Amino acid sequence: MKNFVKVMKALSDPNRLRILKMLEVRPLCVCEITSILELAISTVSKHLSILSEAGFIFGQKEKKWVNYHLNRATHRKYVREILPILERWILKDPTIIKDREKIEQIDRMIVCS
């Protein structure tokens, strides 16, 4: 039951859902996510930690950045089953649509400097 609660806790915050929906578009680094959410880096880092601990995401170092990816190949049953369903949920939410538009326009070299 502990793993199930961890997964549900990770999904219980609107900003964590926004992060998951953003990572459906492409991998992003902390500064890109911070810029889109307009939150403090420490707050975004805490959200990423909770999502990572639940098994939804993983970080991968690439040059000077750590890019966060959806963990589609996870062995965690709940996450493996929820991620494909989540991709079909809240697609028409105005906030999710705006976030996706921002991803298309964001320039890592500017927001991460």
Secondary structure in CASP SS format (residue, H / E / C, confidence):
PFRMAT SS
TARGET T0000
AUTHOR 0000-0000-0000
METHOD secondary structure of the structure
MODEL  1
M C 1.00
K H 1.00
N H 1.00
F H 1.00
V H 1.00
K H 1.00
V H 1.00
M H 1.00
K H 1.00
A H 1.00
L H 1.00
S C 1.00
D C 1.00
P H 1.00
N H 1.00
R H 1.00
L H 1.00
R H 1.00
I H 1.00
L H 1.00
K H 1.00
M H 1.00
L H 1.00
E H 1.00
V H 1.00
R C 1.00
P C 1.00
L E 1.00
C E 1.00
V H 1.00
C H 1.00
E H 1.00
I H 1.00
T H 1.00
S H 1.00
I H 1.00
L H 1.00
E C 1.00
L C 1.00
A C 1.00
I H 1.00
S H 1.00
T H 1.00
V H 1.00
S H 1.00
K H 1.00
H H 1.00
L H 1.00
S H 1.00
I H 1.00
L H 1.00
S H 1.00
E H 1.00
A H 1.00
G C 1.00
F C 1.00
I E 1.00
F E 1.00
G E 1.00
Q E 1.00
K E 1.00
E E 1.00
K C 1.00
K C 1.00
W E 1.00
V E 1.00
N E 1.00
Y E 1.00
H E 1.00
L E 1.00
N C 1.00
R C 1.00
A C 1.00
T C 1.00
H C 1.00
R C 1.00
K H 1.00
Y H 1.00
V H 1.00
R H 1.00
E H 1.00
I H 1.00
L H 1.00
P H 1.00
I H 1.00
L H 1.00
E C 1.00
R C 1.00
W C 1.00
I C 1.00
L C 1.00
K C 1.00
D C 1.00
P H 1.00
T H 1.00
I H 1.00
I H 1.00
K H 1.00
D H 1.00
R H 1.00
E H 1.00
K H 1.00
I H 1.00
E H 1.00
Q H 1.00
I C 1.00
D C 1.00
R H 1.00
M H 1.00
I H 1.00
V H 1.00
C C 1.00
S C 1.00
END
